Amino acid sequence: MVSSRYSSVIDRLSNGETILLDGATGSELEDRGVQMDNTWCGTASLEKEILKQIHKDYIMAGSQIITTNTYASSRMLLESGGVGDRFEEINLSAINAAKNARNETDRDDVLIAGSLSHQVAYEDAFETQQDKEKYRLKLTSDYFKKTFDEMALFLSENGCDFILLELMYRPDRMEIIFESAKKTNLPVWAGFSARKGQTQSLSLTDDYELSFKDLIKIIDNYDLDAVGIMHCDLDVVEDCIKELRQAFDGPIMVYPEVAVFKFPHYDLSKVISPSDFLEEAKKWKNLGAQIIGGCCGTSVEHIKVLEDL
């Protein structure tokens, strides 16, 4: 069921308005002292008050949409950290932190995006090669379907306004997770990830020499309310916006990363300044992006300056 607050945001987008997303959650949690582990930021949702405050800070900075800290808390990711049996506890804590932040800021108009990713465990999460191989053997289509279905259903049943598919870059998993999102009957947005190739933008990781143009062909098969480029370097954003505009006539979102990941930490030493981030965002808006925020490494200050768009 579509919420009235969601319909209101869609109407604003239809009228050409710019809508602000939030910024990073995982790197922001670590920057505020939360320990990262083998799930990256999955278990960090148990730090309820810190997570809630991050959401509140983004709302006060102007975010119309806040994203649940559920990117790294599917059961298959939590299992790599030995906490798969705490799936419901961890994800309910994540969703409630966002809902409580909305309530405590008295901003019922703010949307909660349920983050859903096809990310599997990071290779560095395993102590031995044997553990790594054992985990890999589990990664079948049936396992993905079960995992994605469970996560999508949990997000939809616990108060998210829409499903936000994040870090879409693996064609072999994308169709499965798109189907899982579709089953929820919630609106679905999709964020794709890319890297700079020699002559064109490519899917994010170098094990896929797939053009961004071909990667996003999947959007023709689904009813999506918004699509975008996310979790990518700044230098690929403009080309990807142009590709998205040719393939999709609805709202386009942009939220790149600005930090370097060294599992399980983000190096924030060379993060772009908020003022320079604003200048980049102005270019994205001029190219047609309407939904703008930040991914890993961006902070509340990076979102606050976007009010000047």
N, C-alpha and C positions, 0 to 999 in steps of 0.2 A: 504494500500500500504506500502510495506517495504522500508524504507529509505536506501540509500547507506551506511550511517554511521552505521546503524544497521547490514547490511550484513557484513561490515568490522569487527565488533566485533565478530560476529558469526564465521567468518573465523579464527580469532585469537584464539577463544575458541577451534575450531576444531584442531588447530595446537598445543594445549596443553598449551596455555598461561594462566596466571592468570590475571583476570580483577578485578579492585577495584570498589566496590560500594561506596556510601557516608556513612556517619554516621547518627546519630539522627538529626531530624529536630525539633520535638515538644519540647523535653527537652532542645535543644540548643536555641530555641526561648526564652524560659523562662529564661534560664541562661543569655541571653542578655537583659533581662528586659521587655519582652513582657508578658502581663497579660494573664493567662489562665482563661477560664470561663466554663460554663456548657457544652460546646461542646468540652472541653479539648483544643486542639490547632486549631480547625476548623476555627474560626474567626481570628486567629493570622495571617492568610495570608494577611489580610488587612494592616499589617505592611510591606508594599512592599519592602522598602529599606533594612530593617533588614533581611528579608527572602532572598532577592536577594544576600545580602552579605554572608549569610551562604552558599548558593549554590556556590558562587564564591570561598569562602574559601575552600570548599571541592574539587572543581576542581583544585585549585592551590596546594592542598595537594596530588593530584594524582588520584582522583576519575574519572573513565571513564564513570560512570553512576551516575546521580543525580535523586532524586525521588521527585515528586511533593508533596507539603504539602496538600494532598487531602484525606489522610487516614480517617480523622474525619470530612469531609465536604460533605457527602452525604446529601440529603435533609432530610432524617429521623433523622440524627444526628443534623443538624442545627435547625430543628423544636424543638428539646428539649431545645434549647437555645433561642427560640423565633425569630430566624433569617432565617427561611426556605425560606422566600420571597427574600432573598439575595443570593440564591444558585449560580446564574450565576456570580454575582459580586465577590463573595468570591473565587469561583473556577477558574475564569479567572485570578484573581490576583495571585493565587497560580501557575498556569501554566506559566503565563507571567514572574513571578519572576525567574523561572527556565530558560526559554528561553532567557531572558535578561542577566542572569548570563553567559550563554553559549556565547552569542554574545559579551559581554563586556570583556570576557577573550580570545576572538578570538580562541575558541576551538569548531569548528563546528563538530569535531569528537565525542564530548561527547553526550551520549544518555540521553534522558529524559524519565524516567519511570513514567507512569501514575499510581499512587497508587489507588487501588480499594479494599475496605474491606467490609466484611459483619458485621462489628461492629454496634451495636445498642447503644442507649443512655445509659450512665452510671446511675445506680440506684440513686446515690447521686446527680444526676443532678436535681432531682425533689424535690420541697419543701414539697409536701404533698403526702400521700399515694394514695389519689384520683387521683392526676395528674399522678402518677406512673402507676396505674391500667388503666387509660384512654389511656396512651401511649401503654401499653402492648396489649391492645385489637386491636390496629392498626397493630400489627406485624403478619400479615398473609402472606401466600405464594404469593398472588397477590400483596400485598404491597411491599414485598421484590423484586419481579420481576420488578415492575414499578420503584422502587428506583435504583436498580442495573443497569437496562437498561439505565436509564437517565444518571447516573454517567459515565458508560462505554462509552456511545455515546459522552458525553461532552469531555471526555479525548481524544478520538480518533479524534474528529473534531477540536480540538484546538492545535494540534501539538506534541502530545506525540509520541515517537518512538515505544513504546510497552506498554502493560498493565501488571502491576505487582500486582498480587493478594496477599494481605498481611494479615497475621494473620488468616490463614485458619485453623479452628479447630472445626467448627460446621457442622456436616454432613447434617443437615436439611436445612442449608442455602447454603452450598458449591455448590451443583449441580445447584442451581438457578443462583448464581453469575458466575460460570464457563460458563454457557450458555450465560449470558450477555456479558462476555468478548469475547466469540467466535464470537458473532454477529458483533463486530467491524471490523473484518478482519485484525486486527493488531496482531503481534506476542504476545503470552501470556506466562508469567512466573508465577510460583506459589510458594509462601512461606508459609509453614505449621508451626504450633506452637505446642509445646509439653511441658510436665513436667515430672519430674522423678517419676516413680512409684517404688514399692517395688521390682519388678522383671523385669520390662520393662518400656520403655517410653510410656507415655499415652498422649491423647489429652489434650490441655492446661488446661482447667478448670475442677474442680472436679465434675461438674454435668454430665460429660461424662467419664465413665470408659471404654474408647475405646483405644485400643492399637494404637501406632503411625503407626505400620505396616498396620493395617486395615484402619486407617484414610487416608493414602496416596494411597489406592487402586483406588481412583478416577482418578489418573493420567493415568490409562490405557484407559480411555474413551475420552481423549482429546489430541490434538496435541500441546504439550508444548515444548518450546525451552529450558527451564531451570526450575529446581525445587530446593527447598531448605528448610532449617530450619531457622526460624527467630523469633524474639520477644520471646526468651526463655532464661532460665538461662544457664550459661556456662556448668554446669555439665551434661546437656542432649545432648549437641551438637554432641559429637563423636559417641554415639550410633545411633543417628538419621541419621548421614551421612552414616553409614554402612547400615541402613535400606533403605535409599534412593538409595544407590548404587546398592542394590539388585533388586530394583523395576524400576530403570530408568537408561538408558545407555547414557544420554546426560549430559550436564554441571550441576554441583551441586553448589548451592550458600549457603553461611552461613552469617547471620548477627544477632547475639544474642543481648539481652539487658543486661545492666550492672548496672541498677539502680532500686530502689524500687518505685512503683507507689502508691501514696496516693492521690486519686482524689481531685482536678484536677492537682496535682503537682507531680513532680518526686524528690525523695530524692537522691541527688548526693553526699552525704557525704562519701559513701563507694565504690565509683566507682573504678574499677580495673585500675591500671596504664597503660599508653600506652605501656610500655616495656613488662609488663606481658601479655597484650592483644596480642602483637606480638607473644609471645611464644605460646599462645593458637592457634593463627592463623596458625602457622607453623605446628601444629599437624593436623589441619583441612586440610591443603594443602596436607600433606602426606597421608591423608585418601582419597584424590581425589577431594576435593573442589577446584573449579577454580574461583568462583566469591565470593569475600569476602569483607565484610564491617561491619557496626555496626548498632544496633537499639538503643532504648531509653537509654540515659545516655552516649553513646559514643560521642566523640567530634572530632574536626578537628585533634587534636593531635593523637588520636587513629587511624585515617585513614592515617595520614602522615607516621607513622612508618611502615605501611604495604608495603611501597615501598621496604622494605628490605626482602620481601618474596622471 
